[in-house]
């Protein structure tokens, strides 16, 4: 006890204590590492009893026996430190009937362990010796009265009379002929005390146990355990098969405690129907008693449990899930009972545990606090990125996407971010806005393989400007005569093979005279005023013809003005203007009425009888074709063909 006093004196007592009928005070305490504990304070003169109790608690290890932590000698007495428990008298009001039934079963198992394995007798089974742990299990304490069966002589029993509950004393001890029981019946004293304890608790179980089962169990207690003759009391293990201990809650608890001893067929059958058996229990009972047994590595390793049961436990109830089976716990109970267990499981580095946790992270991650997410969950999840398992890495990446919405990308991804993807989206009409008849018309007008737009263009409005200008300047080789000047224009027009006029484009051909010093003609194609389809002339029709208008010849500094029918002045550009007429019926032929109109102006003379159509629509090809006549050059013009001009209006000798 001295070494324990120096090594384990690190706890803080809290008020108020609870005083047992024997006068023993029980304090709640907190250990140095933050864990909860209970401290039993004995008086100094009871040191022998404390040593005996501490000895039995240290050597006897069973889930239903009080767990020993330390024993120290203090100024106010001797402190026996155990796990955090409550006396049964304090906790009984908060327990459900199912928990009381399970608690009776726990005390029964503890006594069977003492009798069969330890060959001991407790000698003081009563409510003052029973405690309830934090997980709801009942624990048997009061170990200062425990002794070997042969040692339970009248002298020993009288020595511990001060700490014994009178209700636990069997009637044979009241007789003056009381003698030591044989070892084969050493259990008889504890059997009587246990029967007395259970009989006092049966009124609480009226709602949990059926009337027939309860009546049968009461009859067993009176005829067997409470029999006045000690030799007629059966061993306590005979009660384990009674129907009183056959209920869903107790069977689930017992199966989970012995999970490692079950076969694969038994585990498959158990987890397949576990949800139906647990759904009939109260939420408080599931949260307090079943959650620690179900959320562990052993259950996570069972495929049937992972598929059929755990999804309903790894998330709180939701109101908007009418089609699916609801989860088992409310958000409040899930937060208080499940979240602490999940925090511990995230520190377990087992592959199957991590896979189950991350598979359902969306269901429960919102119930963690920001501090828990940053300090526990995120660091543990990031470990999965360095694992050699491809499945772990893949599910870790999906889990990080869930954490981004809660912690933000700066916390999850880290580092500086830049804007790479722009937010651009066309304002198309959604397909759902179209009627079935509209969808049918679209499919009929667009042939297979063509690109269908989700929005019909407005054909009444031109998509391009009606008048666009393409300026082309052509320099003749030499100012010889009008014939050669018109002839050279044909050669210059041939250089426009790679140019294709677009609809609604205005083309300016400008003939610029050159001086005698220029030796070689050059053609310059000025920039287009709009980036549209380039001017393209048909190879078979490379001559230029003007629809209407007159042309004036160029003049040098020595030539006189030339009178022609055109009202345009000399030196102006030769302009070909194509205008698109409005479409009358776009459903029949979109381009049927788009006949261009060419307006000539410039320095070239085109006689009326030499004019032809400039734009000829091709029936096989919708796009119009530009036609230039070879008669555009006035090389064959005779004097007779120039009739209509007044005498004296033209003086060819002076000009040429």
Secondary structure as UniProt FT lines:
FT   HELIX           2..7
FT   STRAND          11..19
FT   TURN            21..22
FT   STRAND          25..31
FT   TURN            32..33
FT   STRAND          36..42
FT   HELIX           44..46
FT   HELIX           47..59
FT   TURN            63..64
FT   STRAND          68..74
FT   TURN            75..76
FT   STRAND          77..83
FT   STRAND          85..87
FT   HELIX           88..91
FT   HELIX           92..94
FT   HELIX           97..112
FT   HELIX           113..117
FT   STRAND          120..121
FT   HELIX           127..129
FT   STRAND          130..133
FT   TURN            134..135
FT   STRAND          138..140
FT   HELIX           143..145
FT   STRAND          147..148
FT   HELIX           149..151
FT   HELIX           154..159
FT   TURN            160..163
FT   HELIX           166..168
FT   HELIX           171..174
FT   TURN            176..177
FT   HELIX           183..185
FT   TURN            186..187
FT   HELIX           188..201
FT   HELIX           202..206
FT   TURN            207..208
FT   HELIX           211..220
FT   HELIX           221..225
FT   HELIX           230..232
FT   HELIX           236..239
FT   TURN            240..241
FT   HELIX           243..245
FT   HELIX           248..257
FT   HELIX           259..261
FT   HELIX           264..272
FT   HELIX           274..279
FT   HELIX           283..285
FT   HELIX           286..290
FT   HELIX           291..294
FT   HELIX           297..300
FT   HELIX           303..308
FT   HELIX           310..312
FT   HELIX           331..333
FT   HELIX           334..338
FT   HELIX           339..345
FT   TURN            346..347
FT   HELIX           351..359
FT   HELIX           361..364
FT   HELIX           365..367
FT   HELIX           370..372
FT   HELIX           373..377
FT   HELIX           378..382
FT   HELIX           383..386
FT   HELIX           390..407
FT   HELIX           409..412
FT   HELIX           431..433
FT   HELIX           436..445
FT   TURN            448..449
FT   TURN            459..460
FT   STRAND          469..475
FT   HELIX           482..494
FT   TURN            495..498
FT   TURN            503..504
FT   STRAND          506..512
FT   TURN            516..517
FT   STRAND          523..528
FT   TURN            539..540
FT   TURN            570..571
FT   STRAND          574..577
FT   TURN            586..588
FT   TURN            590..593
FT   HELIX           608..610
FT   STRAND          615..616
FT   STRAND          625..626
FT   HELIX           630..632
FT   HELIX           634..636
FT   HELIX           640..642
FT   TURN            643..644
FT   TURN            647..649
FT   HELIX           652..655
//
